[in-house]
Amino acid sequence: VSSGDAFPFHVETPKFGNDDSAALCRFRDFGEGIEHDNRQCIVRMRSCKSFDRIRRGFVEDRARVVIQSCMRRFIVLSRLQNVTQAAYSMQKFAQAKLLRVYVSNLHAATLTIQAWWRGNRVRRILQEEKLKLVLAGHLMRAEKQTLQECQQAVVLLRERELRGRLKKSWQLVHVNVSVERDDVYPKGWAAGIRTVESFNPGADLSHVELGAFHTVVATSSGYVYTYGLNDRGQLSIGASSTSGLPVPVQPISGILFPIKIVQVSCGVDHTLLLDADGRVFAWGSNQHGQCGCAPRQEIVPQATEVYFAPVRGAVNPMLKRTISTLSAGAYHNAAIDDKGRVYMWGRGDHIYIRGVFSDVPLPLWITHESIVDIGPLDRVVCGLGFTYLLAKDGALYVFGQAINGQLGLGSKHRRSRIAVPIENIDERVTSISCGVHTTLAVTPSGTVYQWGVFLLWDPQSQVCVKAQSFVPMPVDLRRGGITGVAVDVKVGWWEGVILTSDGLLWAWNFFDQPSDGIFRPAVYQYILAEGQCVRAVHVVSSPLFSAVFSKLEGDKTAEKARGAAAAPSAIRTRPSVNPNWDPMAYN
């Protein structure tokens, strides 16, 4: 159905029943559609207007934000420029003031440092001067005590002359006190020897030995006396702390005094005694087993017999050995029996032989091949951590450890767990003496060798400084006017003492600075009474003092010895006050 070109429509007849009603319905619907579209258009137009209005608002807001940002930036830049200009202006003003403050603080710090440095230097100088004064005071008191001890030696000499026993006993020649000994020997040391002789007017001094801070004196009548410090049972008198006067050693269990004493040897805090029957007795500190008995006790309070058995730990008296000689080191000991066996006991790192790694509380038979292959032994000498073995053929062997060069094997060999021969001595050795710092040995030709630590005179500082020799060096004795041949040597704390074939005693404390590479000792002589000649010398030493003993020959023997040696009439003597004593060297 068509109603014209302007309003085309289509009518479905079955639905409405007739064409008129269908056309009317479609026309009505078409009009409503146009009206609806108009309404939608109006709504859209209104929406577009609202959108344009909103968009213009956004644009305006954005423009305002941009304008505000520009304004803020301009304001900030302006203020920053103002602040910068103000800072530049203030900097010119403050720079000078801050510089003045900095310079002022720097000047104050400089003054403070200078004041502290001056004060510290002054304090250091005061401390040094105070130390010098203290050392000078100690030196003066030590020299005074040296004079007192020497006076006691003279009194002792006169008393022996009155008793007619001058040439039968050890005669005290000289005592050199290096540190005050009042705390250990408040009554004096030589006075103790006088006391021992007063206890035994008909006996002679057969042995005098020193530990670190105790003294052991044995008489020819078979009695033993001790005095000094007793903090480790060194005196064998019980719990007493110190004894200023000699007291007899407590009787040995099972043995009645007197006994014939062959040898006495002292360590730092212990003592060994050898009798004529080859028995050994010990007392004192047993911290490292150095007494060789009572292994569970740190102190052996009285003299106790030491058993030497071929099997470690065996104490059967039927198996014990007869000892011919022994030596006590600082904390270890060594002994040789009548069969030539070597026994050692004490601190393990001081024994320092292969196979020993800990303390040895009982005598141990050393069977190492380096010792067994030596052959017959003449004597053994123990030092501070090392041991010398002198064979009967004069060969000298050493083992142990010594950082001060007393092994004599060179600077590269300061330890040895096997017995090694000392090869720097061309001849056989007839006598050897070992001290805390140095070792001396003499050959049949009279050549004296020294190695270890010794004192060397420094002419610039006018004091003695320490020097070392890791190999035996020959000592040039000709400069001191010695005409006799050296037959025996002994070592004190720093002293070296020699006995010459003409019966004279010579000694030195230090060496002069060598100009040709040869160290020459500053030799002095111990002056004896006219007509007296020395046949034996003995030196004992401790950190407190050193003492020299001698046994004298008869007048005729002395005259023959002096005539044979053509002794010079002018003899150098040692000054009573040693100007070269170095208190700092005693450490």
C-alpha positions as CSV (number, residue, x, y, z in Angstrom):
1,V,0.0,0.0,0.0
2,S,1.4,3.4,-0.9
3,S,0.0,6.7,0.3
4,G,2.3,8.8,-1.8
5,D,6.0,9.5,-2.0
6,A,6.0,11.8,1.1
7,F,4.7,9.4,3.6
8,P,5.4,5.8,2.6
9,F,4.1,3.1,4.9
10,H,3.1,-0.5,4.8
11,V,0.1,-2.0,6.4
12,E,-0.3,-5.6,7.3
13,T,-3.9,-6.4,6.9
14,P,-4.2,-9.6,8.9
15,K,-3.0,-7.9,12.0
16,F,-5.5,-5.0,12.1
17,G,-8.3,-6.5,10.1
18,N,-8.6,-3.6,7.6
19,D,-6.4,-1.2,5.8
20,D,-7.7,2.0,7.3
21,S,-7.1,1.1,10.8
22,A,-3.6,-0.1,9.9
23,A,-2.7,3.0,8.1
24,L,-4.0,5.1,10.9
25,C,-1.9,3.3,13.4
26,R,1.3,3.6,11.3
27,F,0.8,7.2,10.8
28,R,0.3,7.8,14.4
29,D,3.4,5.9,15.2
30,F,5.4,7.8,12.7
31,G,4.4,11.1,14.2
32,E,5.3,9.9,17.6
33,G,8.7,8.8,16.3
34,I,9.4,12.2,14.8
35,E,8.4,13.8,18.1
36,H,10.7,11.5,20.0
37,D,13.6,12.3,17.7
38,N,13.0,15.9,18.3
39,R,13.0,15.4,22.0
40,Q,16.3,13.4,21.7
41,C,17.8,16.1,19.6
42,I,16.8,18.8,22.1
43,V,18.4,16.7,24.9
44,R,21.5,16.2,22.8
45,M,21.7,19.9,22.1
46,R,21.3,20.7,25.8
47,S,24.0,18.1,26.6
48,C,26.4,19.6,24.1
49,K,25.8,23.0,25.6
50,S,26.6,21.6,29.1
51,F,29.7,19.8,27.7
52,D,30.9,23.0,26.1
53,R,30.3,24.8,29.3
54,I,32.2,22.2,31.2
55,R,35.0,22.1,28.6
56,R,35.3,25.9,28.8
57,G,35.5,25.5,32.6
58,F,38.4,23.0,32.3
59,V,40.2,25.2,29.8
60,E,39.7,28.2,32.1
61,D,40.9,26.1,35.1
62,R,43.9,24.9,33.2
63,A,44.7,28.4,32.2
64,R,44.3,29.6,35.7
65,V,46.7,26.8,36.9
66,V,49.2,27.7,34.3
67,I,49.0,31.3,35.2
68,Q,49.3,30.5,38.9
69,S,52.3,28.3,38.2
70,C,54.0,31.0,36.2
71,M,53.3,33.5,39.0
72,R,54.6,31.1,41.6
73,R,57.7,30.4,39.6
74,F,58.3,34.0,39.1
75,I,57.8,34.7,42.8
76,V,60.1,31.8,43.8
77,L,62.7,32.9,41.4
78,S,62.5,36.4,42.6
79,R,62.7,35.4,46.2
80,L,65.6,33.0,45.4
81,Q,67.4,35.7,43.6
82,N,66.8,38.0,46.6
83,V,68.1,35.3,49.0
84,T,71.1,34.6,46.8
85,Q,71.9,38.3,46.6
86,A,71.4,38.5,50.4
87,A,73.6,35.4,50.9
88,Y,76.3,36.9,48.7
89,S,76.1,40.1,50.7
90,M,76.2,38.2,54.0
91,Q,79.0,35.9,52.8
92,K,81.3,38.8,52.2
93,F,80.6,40.0,55.7
94,A,80.7,36.6,57.4
95,Q,83.7,35.2,55.5
96,A,86.0,37.6,57.2
97,K,84.4,36.9,60.6
98,L,84.4,33.1,60.1
99,L,88.0,33.3,59.0
100,R,88.9,35.2,62.1
101,V,87.1,32.6,64.2
102,Y,88.8,29.7,62.4
103,V,92.2,31.3,62.8
104,S,91.5,31.9,66.4
105,N,90.4,28.3,67.0
106,L,93.5,27.1,65.1
107,H,95.7,29.3,67.2
108,A,94.0,28.1,70.4
109,A,94.5,24.5,69.2
110,T,98.1,25.1,68.4
111,L,98.6,26.6,71.9
112,T,96.9,23.6,73.4
113,I,99.0,21.1,71.5
114,Q,102.2,23.0,72.3
115,A,101.2,23.2,76.0
116,W,100.4,19.5,76.0
117,W,103.6,18.7,74.2
118,R,105.6,20.8,76.6
119,G,103.8,19.3,79.6
120,N,104.3,15.8,78.2
121,R,107.9,16.5,77.5
122,V,108.4,18.0,80.9
123,R,106.6,15.0,82.5
124,R,108.8,12.7,80.4
125,I,111.9,14.5,81.4
126,L,110.8,14.5,85.0
127,Q,110.1,10.8,84.8
128,E,113.5,10.1,83.3
129,E,115.2,12.3,85.8
130,K,113.2,10.6,88.6
131,L,114.1,7.2,87.2
132,K,117.7,8.3,87.0
133,L,117.6,9.5,90.6
134,V,116.0,6.2,91.7
135,L,118.5,4.2,89.8
136,A,121.3,6.4,91.2
137,G,119.9,5.8,94.6
138,H,119.8,2.1,94.1
139,L,123.3,2.2,92.7
140,M,124.6,4.1,95.7
141,R,122.9,1.7,98.1
142,A,124.2,-1.3,96.0
143,E,127.7,0.1,96.1
144,K,127.4,0.7,99.8
145,Q,126.2,-2.9,100.3
146,T,129.1,-4.0,98.1
147,L,131.5,-2.2,100.4
148,Q,129.8,-3.8,103.5
149,E,130.1,-7.3,102.0
150,C,133.7,-6.8,101.1
151,Q,134.4,-5.6,104.7
152,Q,132.8,-8.8,106.0
153,A,135.0,-10.7,103.6
154,V,138.1,-9.0,105.1
155,V,136.8,-9.8,108.7
156,L,136.2,-13.4,107.6
157,L,139.8,-13.6,106.3
158,R,141.3,-12.3,109.5
159,E,139.2,-14.7,111.6
160,R,140.5,-17.6,109.5
161,E,144.1,-16.4,109.8
162,L,143.7,-16.5,113.6
163,R,142.3,-20.0,113.5
164,G,145.0,-21.1,111.0
165,R,142.5,-22.3,108.4
166,L,143.2,-19.8,105.7
167,K,144.4,-22.3,103.0
168,K,141.9,-25.1,103.7
169,S,138.6,-23.4,103.0
170,W,137.0,-21.4,100.3
171,Q,138.0,-17.8,100.8
172,L,135.6,-15.1,99.9
173,V,137.5,-12.7,97.6
174,H,134.9,-10.2,96.4
175,V,131.2,-9.5,96.4
176,N,129.6,-7.3,93.8
177,V,126.0,-6.3,94.8
178,S,124.0,-5.2,91.8
179,V,120.5,-4.9,93.3
180,E,119.6,-4.2,96.9
181,R,119.5,-7.5,98.9
182,D,117.9,-6.3,102.1
183,D,114.5,-8.0,101.4
184,V,116.2,-11.4,101.0
185,Y,119.3,-11.0,103.2
186,P,118.5,-8.4,105.8
187,K,121.5,-9.3,107.9
188,G,123.9,-9.3,105.0
189,W,125.0,-12.2,102.8
190,A,128.7,-12.5,103.9
191,A,127.5,-12.3,107.5
192,G,125.7,-15.5,107.0
193,I,128.9,-17.3,106.0
194,R,130.5,-15.9,109.2
195,T,127.6,-17.3,111.1
196,V,128.1,-20.8,109.5
197,E,131.7,-20.8,110.5
198,S,130.9,-19.7,114.0
199,F,128.6,-22.8,114.2
200,N,131.5,-25.0,113.0
201,P,134.7,-23.5,114.3
202,G,136.8,-26.5,113.4
203,A,135.3,-27.1,109.9
204,D,135.9,-25.5,106.5
205,L,133.5,-24.3,103.9
206,S,133.3,-27.1,101.3
207,H,130.5,-25.8,99.1
208,V,128.7,-22.5,98.6
209,E,126.0,-22.2,96.0
210,L,123.3,-19.7,95.2
211,G,119.8,-20.0,93.8
212,A,117.8,-17.1,92.7
213,F,117.1,-15.9,96.2
214,H,118.5,-18.5,98.5
215,T,122.0,-19.7,99.6
216,V,123.2,-23.2,100.5
217,V,126.4,-23.6,102.5
218,A,128.0,-27.0,103.2
219,T,130.9,-27.6,105.6
220,S,133.6,-30.2,105.7
221,S,132.0,-31.6,108.8
222,G,129.0,-32.8,106.8
223,Y,126.4,-30.2,107.7
224,V,124.3,-28.1,105.3
225,Y,123.0,-24.7,106.1
226,T,120.5,-22.5,104.1
227,Y,119.3,-18.9,104.3
228,G,117.4,-16.4,102.2
229,L,113.9,-16.6,100.7
230,N,111.7,-19.6,101.5
231,D,108.5,-18.9,99.6
232,R,109.0,-22.2,97.6
233,G,110.6,-24.3,100.3
234,Q,114.1,-23.4,99.1
235,L,115.5,-23.6,102.7
236,S,114.1,-26.9,103.7
237,I,113.1,-25.5,107.1
238,G,109.3,-25.6,107.0
239,A,106.8,-22.8,106.4
240,S,109.1,-19.9,107.3
241,S,109.0,-17.2,104.7
242,T,112.5,-15.8,105.0
243,S,115.6,-16.6,107.1
244,G,118.2,-13.8,107.4
245,L,120.6,-16.1,109.2
246,P,121.7,-19.6,108.2
247,V,119.7,-22.5,109.6
248,P,120.6,-26.2,109.3
249,V,118.7,-28.3,106.8
250,Q,116.2,-30.6,108.3
251,P,117.6,-34.2,108.7
252,I,117.0,-36.4,105.6
253,S,114.6,-39.2,106.2
254,G,116.5,-42.3,107.1
255,I,119.9,-40.6,107.2
256,L,121.6,-39.0,110.1
257,F,123.8,-36.0,109.7
258,P,126.7,-35.5,109.2
259,I,127.2,-36.9,105.7
260,K,130.1,-36.4,103.3
261,I,129.0,-34.0,100.7
262,V,130.6,-34.2,97.2
263,Q,128.5,-31.6,95.2
264,V,125.8,-29.0,95.7
265,S,123.9,-27.4,92.8
266,C,121.0,-24.9,92.9
267,G,118.3,-24.1,90.4
268,V,116.1,-21.1,90.6
269,D,114.0,-22.4,93.6
270,H,115.4,-25.9,94.2
271,T,118.6,-27.5,95.4
272,L,120.4,-30.8,94.6
273,L,122.9,-32.4,97.0
274,L,125.3,-35.3,96.1
275,D,127.0,-37.3,98.8
276,A,130.0,-39.6,98.7
277,D,127.9,-42.7,98.2
278,G,126.4,-41.4,95.0
279,R,123.1,-40.6,96.5
280,V,121.2,-37.5,95.5
281,F,118.9,-35.4,97.7
282,A,116.6,-32.6,96.6
283,W,114.3,-30.0,98.1
284,G,112.5,-26.8,97.1
285,S,110.1,-26.0,94.3
286,N,108.7,-29.1,92.4
287,Q,106.3,-27.3,90.1
288,H,107.9,-28.9,87.0
289,G,109.2,-32.0,88.7
290,Q,112.7,-30.4,89.1
291,C,113.2,-32.1,92.5
292,G,112.8,-35.6,90.9
293,C,110.8,-36.9,93.8
294,A,107.2,-36.6,95.2
295,P,105.7,-36.0,91.7
296,R,102.4,-35.0,93.2
297,Q,103.8,-32.2,95.3
298,E,104.5,-28.7,94.1
299,I,106.9,-28.1,97.0
300,V,109.3,-30.6,98.6
301,P,109.7,-29.1,102.1
302,Q,112.6,-31.1,103.2
303,A,115.6,-32.9,101.8
304,T,114.4,-36.1,100.1
305,E,116.4,-38.8,98.3
306,V,116.1,-39.0,94.5
307,Y,116.1,-42.5,93.1
308,F,117.7,-43.3,89.7
309,A,116.3,-46.4,88.1
310,P,116.7,-47.9,84.6
311,V,112.9,-48.1,84.3
312,R,110.8,-44.9,84.7
313,G,108.8,-44.9,87.9
314,A,110.8,-47.7,89.6
315,V,111.8,-46.7,93.1
316,N,113.2,-50.0,94.3
317,P,116.4,-49.2,96.3
318,M,118.0,-52.3,94.8
319,L,117.7,-50.8,91.3
320,K,119.0,-47.3,92.1
321,R,122.2,-46.1,90.4
322,T,125.3,-44.4,91.8
323,I,125.6,-40.8,90.6
324,S,129.1,-39.4,89.9
325,T,128.2,-35.9,89.0
326,L,125.1,-33.7,88.5
327,S,124.1,-30.2,87.5
328,A,121.0,-28.1,88.3
329,G,119.7,-25.8,85.6
330,A,117.0,-23.1,86.2
331,Y,114.1,-25.6,86.0
332,H,115.7,-28.9,84.9
333,N,118.5,-31.2,86.0
334,A,120.9,-33.7,84.6
335,A,123.1,-36.3,86.2
336,I,125.7,-38.9,85.1
337,D,126.0,-42.2,86.9
338,D,129.1,-44.4,87.4
339,K,128.3,-46.3,84.2
340,G,128.2,-43.1,82.1
341,R,124.4,-43.0,81.8
342,V,122.7,-39.6,81.5
343,Y,119.6,-39.0,83.5
344,M,117.4,-35.9,83.2
345,W,114.3,-34.6,84.9
346,G,112.3,-31.3,85.4
347,R,110.7,-29.0,83.0
348,G,110.1,-30.6,79.6
349,D,110.7,-27.6,77.3
350,H,114.0,-27.0,79.1
351,I,115.2,-30.6,78.8
352,Y,114.3,-30.3,75.1
353,I,115.6,-33.7,74.0
354,R,114.0,-35.8,71.3
355,G,111.3,-37.9,72.8
356,V,110.5,-35.6,75.7
357,F,107.5,-33.3,75.2
358,S,106.2,-32.7,78.8
359,D,107.6,-32.3,82.3
360,V,109.6,-35.2,83.7
361,P,108.8,-35.6,87.5
362,L,111.3,-38.5,88.0
363,P,114.8,-39.1,86.7
364,L,114.6,-40.4,83.1
365,W,117.5,-42.3,81.5
366,I,118.2,-40.6,78.2
367,T,118.9,-43.3,75.6
368,H,118.9,-41.1,72.5
369,E,121.7,-42.2,70.1
370,S,123.1,-38.6,69.9
371,I,124.0,-38.8,73.6
372,V,124.9,-42.5,73.8
373,D,127.3,-42.2,70.8
374,I,129.3,-39.5,72.5
375,G,131.2,-42.0,74.7
376,P,132.5,-41.5,78.2
377,L,131.4,-38.2,79.7
378,D,133.4,-36.0,82.1
379,R,130.7,-33.6,83.3
380,V,127.3,-32.1,82.5
381,V,126.3,-28.5,82.8
382,C,122.7,-27.2,82.7
383,G,121.7,-23.7,81.9
384,L,118.5,-21.8,81.2
385,G,116.8,-24.3,78.8
386,F,119.9,-26.0,77.5
387,T,122.5,-28.6,78.5
388,Y,126.2,-29.0,77.8
389,L,127.9,-32.4,77.8
390,L,131.7,-32.4,78.1
391,A,133.2,-35.7,77.0
392,K,136.4,-37.1,78.5
393,D,138.2,-36.5,75.2
394,G,137.4,-32.8,75.5
395,A,134.6,-32.6,72.9
396,L,131.8,-30.3,73.9
397,Y,128.2,-31.1,72.9
398,V,125.0,-29.1,73.5
399,F,121.2,-29.5,73.1
400,G,118.2,-27.5,74.1
401,Q,117.0,-24.1,73.2
402,A,118.5,-20.6,73.8
403,I,117.5,-17.5,71.9
404,N,120.5,-15.6,73.3
405,G,123.1,-17.6,71.5
406,Q,124.3,-19.8,74.3
407,L,124.0,-22.9,72.2
408,G,127.0,-21.7,70.2
409,L,125.7,-23.2,67.0
410,G,125.1,-20.0,65.0
411,S,122.3,-17.6,64.7
412,K,120.3,-20.0,62.5
413,H,120.4,-22.8,65.1
414,R,118.8,-21.7,68.3
415,R,117.1,-25.0,69.1
416,S,118.3,-28.5,68.9
417,R,116.6,-31.7,70.1
418,I,119.7,-33.8,69.6
419,A,123.2,-33.4,71.1
420,V,125.3,-31.5,68.6
421,P,129.1,-30.9,68.8
422,I,130.2,-27.2,69.1
423,E,132.7,-27.1,66.2
424,N,133.9,-23.5,66.5
425,I,136.4,-24.5,69.2
426,D,139.5,-25.9,67.5
427,E,140.9,-27.6,70.6
428,R,139.5,-29.8,73.2
429,V,137.8,-28.1,76.2
430,T,139.2,-28.6,79.7
431,S,136.7,-26.4,81.6
432,I,133.4,-24.8,80.9
433,S,131.2,-22.5,83.0
434,C,127.6,-21.5,82.2
435,G,125.8,-18.4,83.5
436,V,122.4,-16.9,82.8
437,H,123.6,-14.7,80.0
438,T,126.9,-16.1,78.7
439,T,129.2,-19.2,78.6
440,L,132.9,-19.5,79.0
441,A,135.2,-22.3,78.0
442,V,139.0,-22.8,78.2
443,T,141.3,-25.1,76.2
444,P,144.7,-26.6,77.2
445,S,146.6,-23.9,75.5
446,G,144.9,-21.3,77.6
447,T,142.6,-19.9,75.0
448,V,139.3,-18.6,76.4
449,Y,136.1,-18.7,74.4
450,Q,132.9,-16.8,75.2
451,W,129.5,-16.8,73.6
452,G,126.0,-15.7,74.4
453,V,125.1,-12.2,75.6
454,F,127.8,-9.9,77.0
455,L,128.1,-6.2,77.8
456,L,129.8,-3.8,75.4
457,W,131.0,-0.4,76.4
458,D,129.5,2.5,74.3
459,P,131.8,5.5,74.4
460,Q,129.1,7.8,73.1
461,S,126.4,7.2,75.6
462,Q,128.9,6.2,78.3
463,V,126.9,3.1,79.3
464,C,127.1,-0.6,78.6
465,V,124.9,-2.1,75.9
466,K,124.1,-5.7,75.3
467,A,125.8,-7.6,72.4
468,Q,125.4,-11.1,71.2
469,S,127.7,-13.8,69.9
470,F,126.0,-17.0,68.5
471,V,129.3,-18.8,68.1
472,P,132.3,-19.1,70.5
473,M,134.6,-16.2,70.0
474,P,138.2,-16.1,71.4
475,V,138.8,-13.6,74.2
476,D,141.9,-11.5,73.7
477,L,143.4,-11.4,77.2
478,R,146.8,-10.0,76.3
479,R,145.7,-6.3,76.6
480,G,145.1,-6.6,80.3
481,G,148.7,-7.5,81.1
482,I,147.9,-11.2,81.8
483,T,151.1,-13.2,81.5
484,G,150.0,-16.6,82.8
485,V,148.0,-19.2,80.9
486,A,144.3,-19.5,81.7
487,V,143.7,-22.8,83.4
488,D,140.1,-22.4,84.7
489,V,137.1,-20.1,83.9
490,K,134.0,-19.2,85.9
491,V,131.0,-17.1,85.0
492,G,129.0,-14.7,87.3
493,W,126.0,-12.7,86.5
494,W,127.9,-10.6,83.9
495,E,131.4,-11.3,85.1
496,G,134.0,-13.6,83.6
497,V,136.6,-14.8,86.0
498,I,139.8,-16.8,85.0
499,L,142.5,-18.4,87.0
500,T,145.9,-18.3,85.4
501,S,148.8,-20.7,85.8
502,D,150.7,-18.2,88.0
503,G,147.9,-18.4,90.6
504,L,146.3,-15.0,89.9
505,L,142.7,-14.1,89.5
506,W,141.5,-11.9,86.6
507,A,138.1,-10.8,85.6
508,W,136.0,-8.5,83.3
509,N,132.5,-7.2,83.3
510,F,132.3,-5.8,79.8
511,F,134.2,-5.5,76.5
512,D,135.5,-2.4,74.8
513,Q,134.1,-1.3,71.5
514,P,136.2,-3.1,68.9
515,S,138.2,-1.0,66.4
516,D,139.6,-3.9,64.4
517,G,136.7,-6.4,64.8
518,I,138.3,-8.0,67.9
519,F,136.4,-7.8,71.2
520,R,138.8,-7.1,74.1
521,P,137.6,-7.3,77.7
522,A,138.3,-4.6,80.2
523,V,140.3,-6.8,82.4
524,Y,141.0,-6.2,86.1
525,Q,142.7,-8.2,88.8
526,Y,141.6,-9.4,92.2
527,I,144.5,-8.4,94.6
528,L,145.3,-11.0,97.3
529,A,147.6,-10.8,100.2
530,E,151.3,-10.7,99.4
531,G,152.7,-14.2,98.9
532,Q,149.3,-15.9,98.3
533,C,148.6,-17.9,95.3
534,V,145.2,-19.2,94.1
535,R,144.8,-22.9,93.3
536,A,141.1,-23.0,92.7
537,V,138.3,-20.5,91.9
538,H,134.6,-20.7,92.4
539,V,132.0,-18.1,91.4
540,V,128.3,-17.9,92.5
541,S,125.8,-15.4,91.2
542,S,122.1,-14.4,91.4
543,P,120.0,-11.5,90.3
544,L,121.1,-9.7,93.5
545,F,124.9,-10.1,93.5
546,S,127.9,-12.2,92.4
547,A,130.6,-13.5,94.7
548,V,134.1,-14.9,94.0
549,F,135.7,-17.5,96.1
550,S,139.2,-19.0,95.9
551,K,141.3,-21.7,97.6
552,L,144.9,-20.6,98.3
553,E,148.2,-22.3,98.0
554,G,151.1,-22.1,100.4
555,D,153.7,-19.4,100.2
556,K,156.4,-21.5,98.6
557,T,154.0,-22.8,96.0
558,A,153.0,-19.2,95.3
559,E,156.6,-18.0,94.9
560,K,157.4,-20.8,92.5
561,A,154.3,-20.1,90.4
562,R,155.0,-16.4,90.3
563,G,158.6,-17.0,89.4
564,A,157.7,-19.4,86.6
565,A,155.2,-17.0,85.2
566,A,157.3,-13.9,85.7
567,A,154.4,-11.9,87.0
568,P,154.7,-8.1,86.6
569,S,155.3,-5.9,89.6
570,A,152.6,-3.4,88.5
571,I,149.2,-5.0,88.7
572,R,145.9,-3.5,87.7
573,T,143.3,-3.4,90.3
574,R,139.6,-3.2,90.1
575,P,138.0,0.0,91.5
576,S,135.8,-0.3,94.6
577,V,133.0,1.4,92.7
578,N,132.5,0.3,89.1
579,P,131.7,3.4,87.0
580,N,130.6,1.3,84.1
581,W,127.8,-0.5,85.9
582,D,124.7,-0.5,83.8
583,P,121.6,-0.8,85.9
584,M,119.3,-1.1,82.9
585,A,121.2,-4.2,81.8
586,Y,119.9,-6.2,84.8
587,N,116.5,-7.5,83.6
